[in-house]
Amino acid sequence: MLRKLHESGVTSEMMFTAGAISIGASFLSWLVSERKEKANLDRADRWGIFVGEWAPTFFALGTALRLEEESSQRGMAKLRNKMNT
């Protein structure tokens, strides 16, 4: 799965950015839910927690993609060395 993400152009930086954005979106969804909906604080808390659970997933994917990128770069370096010798 990670290799397919990497090959399709998804980078670790994209995942880290998505994780950071989801932290802000978590706070924003909690704030909007608390102020705009006619529901109680429990509903706002659930929205904030739901969106907040995305951040660790994005950060984990970012870390895994970073390892995939480094592995790919090492493989390319080995191939270049073989071609130059």
Residue pairs with C-beta under 8 A, 6 or more apart in sequence:
2 61
2 64
2 65
2 68
3 68
5 61
5 65
5 68
6 65
6 68
6 69
6 72
10 65
11 65
11 69
12 62
12 63
12 65
12 66
12 69
13 62
14 62
15 58
15 59
15 61
15 62
15 65
16 58
16 59
16 62
18 54
18 58
18 62
19 54
19 55
19 56
19 57
19 58
19 59
19 62
20 55
22 51
22 52
22 54
22 55
22 58
23 52
23 55
25 51
25 54
26 48
26 49
26 51
26 52
26 54
26 55
27 48
29 47
29 48
29 50
29 51
30 44
30 45
30 47
30 48
31 44
33 39
33 43
33 44
33 47
33 48
34 41
34 44
37 43
37 44
